[in-house]
Amino acid sequence: MDAQGRGRADDVDPADQWVLNPRTGEYELRLPPSAPQSAVPGPRRSAPRGTTEGARGRRTAAPGREVPPQRRRRTAPEEPAPGRRGRRPEKKSRGRKVLMWTGGTMAFTVLAAGVGGYLYLKHLEGNVTTTDVGNAGSSSFKKDEAFNILIIGTDKRTGEGNEGYGDKGSTGHADTTILLHVSKDRSNATALSIPRDMIVDIPDCPTTQEDGTEKVVPGSTGVRFNTSLGQDGRDAGCTMRTVKEATGIQPHHFMMADFNAVKTLTTAVGGVKVCVEHAVDDPKSHLKLPAGESQIEGEQALAFLRTRHSFGNEGDLDRIKVQQQFLGSLMRQMSSSDTLTSPTKLIKLAEAATKALTVDSAIGTVGTLKDIALELKKVPPKNITFLTVPVVDNPAEKVRATVVPNESKAPQVFDMIANDVSFTEVKQKEKKEAAAVAARLKGTKADPSEVRVRVLNGGAPSGSAQLELNYLQTEAGVTKSENAGNAPAELKKTTLEYAPDQADQARRLADILGLSGSAMKPGESVTNSQGLPTMTLTLGKDFKGAGVKLDAASVETPEVEKSTADKVQCAS
């Protein structure tokens, strides 16, 4: 740079090329005259014969010719150059404070304005590293479905200054793992932390080698979860398969980052606010913080996430709580107006995010990452729940070093996520039904003791009919009910078939189970094992669990410690 602060075009910070247009309130890409221009052609007016165009579009005379004075004519108000203007003015709203916590992918949507923005996005796409996980995940991202993304933080030591962290010589184990579930209606999300020292069975894992060939890494039983990555050549697809094996939940995609990602992302957003109840001075992680709030980034942020000796019982479970608090704070910082209105921060964030991430091939384009970010921004932070797999100490160990799932709590947590049920109270979106269908729910309701129904399993998990029967008989008062086994065919939706003279019974059962009018099927009754007329309840694939209403977006959760992204918490 010279004394005027004007260097060559390739020395200019990309963020400095985005300027605020006071007329539109939007940032626009304004390249300097000497900057390389887009190869994508845009409309331009040809010059009159005998003239040429100067660097800024002024007419200059060809040799031996004079330029006649231009005639004054009325023109429309000047517009920004094609391919470089921002969006039309729009009213400011809270919707602009979007969720960007997957590593800043929302920055892409702000940068994608015009040709210059498009070329920059192609540059960002070259930063992203991808892994082919085969059938361990989905082949594409579906915007109209619930989705699960496995977020993996490895303990691989790469980059300057990381020698003091992780396992020396590690190939990169799954040190921090969060299964992020985003609901189909985008009303809520759940971030489930999986302890690195949880004992699991790792299935056989097909992996794609550098030469394109496939190698199957043999599985292991009764081992730490963190060995599902890195050990014996296992890739992220192996971790995805292990999560499915351990929880029953299918991860659709993954995002993976190492120590450097923490340092670069926190620096890109200008630091993250954290809070500690007591002053911290940990010589092992070199973390020093005063009591109360602090702004940390880079090396200090990594130390905050890695320390085991500053909080709680100095174990991995307490460290997970701190990581969840940190992630909530990072989300709030990324969605703050200070970040969203700063081109410099947005570009640094986009660069840091794409360079830091390794993702599965199905989401390895900037366009798809942008789509994921756009879906994530729809989820209110107050309905994003952080929790950890409920675990207990491994009873097989005398010296306690590992944990196992708590069989009295973990299955319900897994089932709620698998069945797209929120851990926070959310308002269910009302769906309008035809008047005639909705009318099936209106009218008198029989007493539960007078409801006679047989329960069939038509697509719910094995054993669901008996579990629902137990609930109906012992908790709902529907004592005249019985298990009729499996239905002859699978159903996507749960149905209740009844005769006209059983309508009052049907309405009572619909109230108990949360059935919609469309789930009620007027028809004929059948006889039960006692030869009496009875209704038929067939549980479909939408069955959410015994006692869980089908119209419920959330249910009473098991007694597990959890927090939400909108709350500020202090580590202790």
C-alpha positions in Angstrom: 0.0 0.0 0.0 1.3 3.6 -0.7 0.8 6.6 1.4 -2.6 7.3 -0.1 -3.8 3.9 1.1 -4.4 2.7 -2.5 -2.7 -0.5 -3.5 -3.0 -2.9 -6.4 -6.5 -4.4 -7.0 -5.3 -7.8 -5.8 -4.2 -6.2 -2.5 -7.6 -4.8 -1.6 -9.4 -6.4 1.2 -12.6 -8.0 -0.3 -14.6 -6.5 2.6 -13.6 -3.0 1.6 -15.2 -3.5 -1.8 -18.7 -3.7 -0.2 -20.1 -0.2 0.4 -23.4 1.0 1.8 -25.8 2.5 -0.7 -27.7 5.2 1.3 -30.7 5.1 -1.1 -31.4 1.4 -0.7 -29.8 0.7 2.7 -28.0 -2.4 1.2 -24.4 -3.2 0.8 -23.2 -3.3 -2.8 -20.0 -4.7 -4.4 -18.0 -1.8 -5.9 -14.8 -3.0 -7.5 -12.1 -0.4 -8.2 -11.5 0.5 -11.8 -8.3 -1.4 -12.0 -9.8 -4.5 -10.4 -10.2 -7.6 -12.6 -13.8 -7.6 -13.9 -16.2 -10.4 -14.2 -16.0 -12.7 -17.2 -19.8 -12.8 -17.2 -20.9 -10.3 -19.8 -23.4 -7.6 -18.9 -25.4 -5.1 -21.1 -23.4 -2.2 -22.3 -23.9 0.6 -24.9 -21.7 0.5 -27.9 -19.7 3.6 -28.7 -20.3 5.6 -31.9 -18.0 5.0 -34.9 -14.8 6.7 -34.7 -14.6 6.7 -30.9 -13.4 4.4 -28.2 -14.4 4.0 -24.6 -12.1 5.0 -21.7 -11.6 3.2 -18.5 -14.8 4.7 -16.9 -17.0 4.6 -20.1 -16.1 8.2 -21.3 -15.9 8.6 -25.1 -12.4 9.5 -26.4 -11.5 10.4 -29.9 -9.9 8.0 -32.2 -6.6 9.3 -33.8 -7.4 12.3 -36.0 -11.0 12.7 -34.9 -12.7 15.1 -32.5 -15.4 14.1 -30.2 -18.5 16.2 -30.8 -20.2 17.5 -27.7 -22.8 15.1 -26.3 -26.4 16.2 -26.6 -28.2 16.6 -23.3 -31.2 14.2 -22.9 -33.5 13.2 -20.2 -32.5 10.0 -18.5 -33.9 7.8 -15.7 -32.2 8.1 -12.3 -28.8 6.4 -12.4 -28.9 2.8 -11.2 -25.9 0.7 -9.9 -24.0 -1.1 -12.6 -25.6 -4.4 -13.7 -24.5 -7.3 -11.7 -23.3 -5.2 -8.8 -26.4 -3.8 -7.2 -28.0 -5.1 -4.0 -31.5 -6.2 -3.4 -34.5 -3.8 -3.5 -35.1 -1.8 -0.3 -37.0 -3.8 2.2 -38.4 -3.0 5.6 -36.2 -3.9 8.5 -37.5 -6.7 10.7 -36.4 -9.1 13.3 -36.3 -11.7 10.6 -33.0 -10.1 9.4 -31.4 -11.3 12.6 -30.9 -14.7 11.2 -29.4 -17.8 12.8 -25.9 -18.4 11.5 -24.5 -20.8 14.0 -23.5 -23.6 11.6 -20.3 -21.7 11.0 -21.5 -18.6 9.2 -23.2 -20.1 6.1 -25.8 -17.4 6.3 -23.0 -15.0 5.2 -23.3 -16.6 1.8 -26.8 -15.2 1.2 -25.7 -11.7 2.0 -22.7 -11.9 -0.3 -24.6 -13.4 -3.2 -25.5 -10.1 -4.7 -24.8 -9.8 -8.4 -22.0 -11.2 -10.6 -19.2 -10.2 -8.2 -21.0 -12.0 -5.4 -21.5 -15.1 -7.6 -17.8 -15.3 -8.4 -16.9 -14.9 -4.7 -19.3 -17.7 -3.8 -17.5 -19.9 -6.3 -14.3 -19.0 -4.6 -15.8 -20.0 -1.2 -16.9 -23.3 -2.6 -13.3 -24.2 -3.4 -12.6 -23.9 0.3 -14.9 -26.6 1.4 -13.6 -30.2 1.9 -15.9 -33.1 1.3 -16.1 -36.8 2.2 -18.1 -39.5 0.5 -19.9 -41.4 3.2 -21.9 -43.6 0.8 -25.2 -44.8 2.3 -24.3 -43.8 5.8 -26.2 -40.5 5.1 -28.7 -39.0 2.6 -27.9 -38.4 -1.0 -29.3 -34.9 -1.0 -30.5 -32.2 1.4 -34.3 -32.0 1.6 -35.7 -28.6 2.5 -39.2 -29.8 3.2 -38.3 -32.5 5.7 -36.9 -32.8 9.2 -33.2 -33.3 9.1 -30.3 -34.4 11.4 -26.8 -33.1 11.0 -24.0 -34.7 13.0 -21.5 -32.0 14.1 -18.1 -33.4 14.9 -15.2 -31.6 16.6 -12.0 -33.7 16.3 -8.9 -33.7 18.5 -6.6 -33.7 15.6 -3.6 -31.4 16.1 -3.2 -29.3 12.9 -2.0 -25.8 12.6 0.4 -23.6 14.6 -0.2 -23.4 18.4 -2.2 -26.6 18.8 0.6 -28.8 20.2 -0.8 -28.5 23.8 -4.3 -29.9 22.9 -5.8 -33.3 22.2 -4.0 -36.6 22.0 -0.5 -36.4 20.6 -0.3 -38.3 17.3 -4.1 -38.6 17.1 -5.6 -39.3 13.7 -8.5 -37.2 14.8 -11.0 -38.8 17.1 -14.6 -37.7 17.7 -13.8 -35.5 20.6 -16.9 -33.4 20.6 -20.1 -34.7 18.9 -23.5 -33.0 18.7 -26.5 -34.5 16.8 -28.5 -31.5 15.6 -32.2 -32.3 14.8 -34.2 -29.7 13.1 -38.0 -30.2 13.1 -40.0 -30.6 9.9 -42.0 -27.4 10.6 -38.9 -25.5 11.7 -40.6 -24.6 15.0 -37.8 -26.2 17.1 -34.4 -27.9 17.1 -32.5 -30.2 19.5 -28.8 -30.3 19.9 -27.9 -33.7 21.6 -24.3 -34.0 22.9 -22.9 -37.5 22.8 -20.1 -38.1 25.4 -16.8 -39.1 23.9 -16.4 -41.8 26.6 -19.8 -43.4 26.2 -19.5 -47.2 25.5 -21.0 -48.2 22.2 -20.8 -50.9 19.5 -19.3 -49.6 16.3 -20.6 -51.5 13.2 -18.6 -52.5 10.2 -17.9 -49.4 8.1 -17.4 -49.2 4.3 -15.0 -46.3 3.6 -13.9 -44.8 0.3 -10.1 -44.7 -0.2 -8.2 -42.0 -2.0 -7.9 -44.1 -5.2 -11.7 -44.5 -5.2 -11.8 -48.1 -4.0 -13.8 -49.2 -1.0 -12.4 -50.7 2.2 -14.6 -52.1 5.0 -13.2 -51.3 8.5 -14.3 -54.1 10.9 -16.6 -53.0 13.7 -15.8 -53.1 17.5 -18.0 -53.9 20.5 -17.9 -52.2 23.9 -15.6 -49.4 23.0 -15.5 -45.6 23.5 -17.6 -43.6 21.1 -14.7 -41.3 20.1 -13.0 -44.2 18.4 -15.8 -44.2 15.8 -13.7 -41.6 14.0 -10.0 -41.9 13.1 -9.3 -45.3 14.7 -8.2 -47.9 12.1 -9.0 -45.5 9.2 -12.7 -44.8 10.2 -14.2 -41.7 8.5 -17.2 -39.6 9.5 -19.5 -42.1 7.8 -18.4 -44.6 10.5 -19.4 -42.1 13.2 -22.8 -41.6 11.5 -23.4 -45.3 11.5 -22.4 -45.6 15.1 -24.9 -42.9 16.1 -27.6 -44.8 14.3 -26.6 -48.0 16.0 -26.5 -46.4 19.5 -29.6 -44.1 19.3 -31.8 -45.4 16.5 -31.6 -41.9 15.0 -30.4 -41.6 11.4 -28.0 -38.7 10.8 -28.6 -37.3 7.3 -25.4 -35.3 7.0 -22.3 -34.3 8.9 -20.1 -31.2 9.5 -16.6 -31.7 10.9 -14.0 -29.3 12.2 -10.8 -29.4 14.1 -9.1 -27.1 16.7 -8.3 -24.5 14.2 -12.0 -23.9 13.4 -12.7 -22.7 16.9 -9.9 -20.2 16.7 -10.7 -18.9 13.3 -14.5 -18.7 13.7 -14.4 -16.9 17.0 -11.9 -14.4 15.7 -14.0 -13.9 12.6 -17.0 -12.8 14.6 -15.0 -10.5 16.9 -15.0 -12.8 19.9 -17.7 -14.6 21.9 -19.1 -13.6 25.3 -18.7 -16.2 28.1 -19.5 -16.1 31.7 -17.9 -17.9 34.7 -19.1 -17.9 38.3 -15.6 -18.0 39.7 -12.2 -16.7 38.4 -10.3 -19.3 36.3 -6.6 -19.9 36.3 -5.8 -23.3 34.7 -2.1 -23.9 34.1 -2.8 -27.0 31.9 -5.0 -25.2 29.4 -3.4 -21.8 30.1 -6.9 -20.4 30.5 -7.2 -17.3 32.7 -10.5 -15.5 33.2 -11.9 -13.2 35.8 -15.3 -14.0 37.4 -18.2 -12.7 35.4 -18.4 -12.0 31.7 -15.5 -12.0 29.3 -15.0 -11.7 25.5 -12.8 -14.5 24.2 -11.5 -15.5 20.8 -8.8 -17.5 19.1 -6.4 -19.4 21.4 -8.4 -18.3 24.5 -11.6 -19.6 23.1 -10.1 -23.0 22.3 -8.6 -23.2 25.8 -12.1 -22.4 27.2 -13.6 -25.3 25.4 -10.8 -27.7 26.1 -10.2 -27.2 29.8 -11.2 -30.1 32.0 -10.0 -28.7 35.3 -11.8 -25.4 35.7 -15.5 -26.5 36.0 -17.6 -29.0 37.9 -16.0 -32.4 38.6 -13.3 -31.9 36.0 -14.8 -34.5 33.8 -16.0 -34.7 30.2 -19.7 -34.4 31.1 -19.1 -31.0 32.8 -17.0 -29.9 29.9 -19.9 -30.7 27.6 -22.1 -28.3 29.6 -19.6 -25.5 29.1 -19.4 -26.3 25.4 -23.2 -26.0 25.1 -23.2 -22.7 26.9 -20.4 -21.5 24.6 -22.3 -22.7 21.5 -25.4 -20.8 22.6 -23.4 -17.7 23.0 -21.7 -18.1 19.6 -25.1 -18.5 18.0 -26.3 -15.2 19.6 -23.2 -13.5 18.5 -23.4 -14.7 14.9 -27.1 -13.6 14.7 -26.4 -10.2 16.2 -26.9 -7.0 14.2 -23.2 -6.1 14.8 -22.2 -9.2 12.8 -24.9 -9.0 10.1 -24.3 -5.4 9.2 -20.5 -5.7 9.0 -19.2 -6.7 5.5 -15.8 -7.3 7.0 -17.1 -9.7 9.6 -19.4 -11.4 7.1 -16.6 -12.1 4.7 -14.2 -13.2 7.4 -16.9 -15.5 8.7 -17.6 -17.0 5.3 -13.9 -17.5 4.6 -13.3 -19.0 8.1 -16.4 -21.3 7.9 -15.7 -22.8 4.5 -12.0 -23.3 5.2 -12.7 -24.9 8.6 -15.5 -27.3 7.5 -15.4 -30.9 6.2 -18.8 -32.0 5.1 -20.4 -35.0 3.3 -20.5 -34.8 -0.5 -24.3 -34.3 -0.6 -24.0 -30.8 1.0 -20.6 -29.9 -0.2 -21.7 -26.9 -2.3 -22.1 -23.3 -1.1 -25.6 -23.3 -2.5 -26.6 -26.3 -0.3 -24.9 -24.9 2.7 -26.8 -21.7 2.1 -30.0 -23.7 1.9 -29.3 -25.3 5.3 -28.6 -21.9 6.8 -31.8 -20.5 5.5 -33.8 -23.4 7.1 -31.9 -23.0 10.4 -32.7 -19.3 10.6 -36.4 -20.2 10.8 -35.9 -21.8 14.2 -36.5 -19.5 17.2 -33.4 -19.6 19.5 -35.8 -20.1 22.5 -36.9 -23.4 21.0 -33.3 -24.7 20.4 -32.6 -27.2 23.2 -29.2 -28.3 24.3 -29.0 -31.6 26.2 -26.7 -34.6 26.7 -27.4 -38.3 26.2 -28.5 -39.4 29.7 -25.7 -41.7 31.0 -24.6 -43.5 34.2 -21.1 -44.7 35.2 -20.1 -48.0 33.5 -21.0 -50.7 36.1 -18.3 -53.0 34.6 -15.5 -50.8 35.8 -14.0 -50.5 39.3 -12.1 -47.4 38.3 -14.7 -45.3 36.6 -13.5 -43.9 33.3 -16.4 -44.5 30.9 -20.2 -44.2 30.9 -23.2 -46.1 29.4 -26.6 -44.9 28.4 -29.2 -44.5 31.2 -31.8 -47.1 30.2 -34.5 -45.4 32.2 -34.1 -42.1 30.4 -32.1 -42.3 27.2 -34.6 -44.3 25.1 -37.3 -41.6 25.6 -34.8 -38.9 24.6 -33.9 -40.9 21.4 -37.6 -41.6 20.6 -38.6 -37.9 21.0 -35.9 -36.9 18.5 -36.6 -39.7 16.1 -40.3 -38.8 16.2 -39.7 -35.1 15.7 -41.0 -34.1 19.1 -39.8 -30.8 20.7 -38.2 -30.5 24.2 -39.6 -27.0 24.5 -43.2 -25.9 24.4 -44.1 -24.8 20.9 -47.3 -23.7 19.3 -48.6 -26.3 16.9 -49.5 -24.8 13.5 -53.2 -25.2 13.0 -54.1 -27.0 9.8 -57.5 -26.3 8.3 -59.6 -29.3 7.6 -62.8 -29.5 5.5 -65.8 -28.7 7.5 -67.3 -32.1 7.2 -64.0 -33.8 8.4 -63.6 -31.4 11.3 -67.2 -32.0 12.3 -66.3 -35.6 13.3 -64.6 -34.2 16.4 -67.7 -32.2 17.5 -70.4 -33.6 19.7 -70.8 -35.5 22.9 -68.0 -37.8 24.2 -68.5 -41.1 25.9 -66.9 -41.8 29.3 -63.5 -43.5 28.9 -64.8 -46.6 30.7 -67.4 -47.0 27.9 -64.9 -46.8 25.0 -64.4 -50.2 23.4 -61.4 -50.4 21.1 -58.9 -52.9 19.7 -55.3 -51.7 19.0 -53.3 -52.8 15.9 -49.7 -52.0 14.9 -49.7 -50.7 11.3 -46.2 -49.2 11.0 -45.2 -48.1 14.5 -42.1 -49.6 16.2 -42.3 -53.2 17.3 -44.2 -53.5 20.6 -46.0 -50.1 20.2 -49.5 -51.6 20.3 -49.0 -53.2 23.7 -47.4 -50.1 25.1 -50.3 -48.0 23.9 -52.7 -50.5 25.3 -51.0 -50.3 28.7 -51.3 -46.5 28.6 -55.0 -46.6 27.7 -55.9 -49.2 30.4 -53.8 -47.9 33.3 -53.7 -44.1 32.7 -56.5 -43.1 30.3 -59.3 -45.2 31.9 -60.0 -47.1 28.6 -60.4 -50.5 30.2 -62.4 -52.1 27.4 -59.4 -52.3 25.1 -57.3 -55.1 23.7 -54.2 -55.8 21.6 -55.2 -57.2 18.2 -51.6 -57.6 16.9 -50.3 -56.4 13.6 -52.4 -54.7 10.9 -52.5 -56.4 7.5 -50.8 -53.4 5.9 -48.6 -50.5 6.9 -50.1 -47.0 7.3 -48.3 -43.6 7.2 -51.0 -42.1 9.5 -52.7 -43.5 12.6 -56.5 -44.1 12.0 -59.6 -44.9 14.1 -62.4 -46.8 12.3 -65.8 -46.8 14.0 -69.5 -47.4 13.3 -72.0 -44.4 13.3 -73.4 -45.5 16.7 -69.9 -45.4 18.1 -69.2 -41.7 17.3 -69.3 -40.6 20.9 -66.7 -43.2 21.8 -64.6 -42.2 18.8 -64.6 -38.6 19.9 -63.5 -39.5 23.4 -60.6 -41.6 22.1 -59.7 -38.9 19.6 -59.5 -36.4 22.5 -57.3 -38.8 24.5 -54.9 -39.6 21.6 -54.9 -36.2 19.9 -56.4 -37.5 16.6 -57.4 -35.1 13.9 -60.7 -35.3 12.1 -59.0 -36.8 9.1 -57.7 -39.7 11.2 -61.3 -40.7 12.1 -62.8 -43.1 9.6 -66.5 -43.6 9.8 -67.3 -47.1 8.6 -68.2 -50.4 10.3 -67.4 -51.9 13.7 -65.9 -55.3 14.2 -66.3 -57.8 17.0 -63.7 -58.1 19.7 -62.6 -61.3 21.5 -65.8 -61.3 23.5 -68.0 -61.0 20.5 -68.9 -57.3 21.2 -68.8 -54.5 18.6 -65.6 -52.5 18.9 -63.7 -49.7 17.2 -60.3 -50.3 15.5 -57.3 -48.1 16.3 -54.4 -48.7 13.9 -51.1 -47.1 14.8 -49.2 -45.7 11.8 -45.7 -44.5 11.2 -46.6 -41.2 12.7 -47.1 -42.8 16.2 -44.9 -40.8 18.7 -44.9 -43.1 21.7 -47.3 -44.4 24.3 -49.3 -41.6 25.8 -48.0 -39.0 23.4 -50.7 -37.1 21.6 -50.4 -37.2 17.8 -51.2 -33.5 17.5 -48.5 -32.6 20.1 -45.4 -30.7 19.0 -43.9 -31.2 22.4 -44.5 -33.6 25.4 -43.5 -33.9 29.0 -39.8 -34.6 28.8 -37.8 -37.0 31.0 -35.9 -35.6 33.9 -32.8 -34.5 32.0 -30.7 -31.4 32.4 -31.2 -29.1 29.4 -30.9 -25.4 28.3 -31.9 -23.3 25.4 -30.0 -21.1 23.0 -31.5 -17.8 24.1 -30.4 -18.1 27.7 -27.2 -16.6 29.1 -25.5 -19.0 31.6 -22.4 -18.9 33.7 -20.1 -21.9 33.9 -19.3 -23.1 37.4 
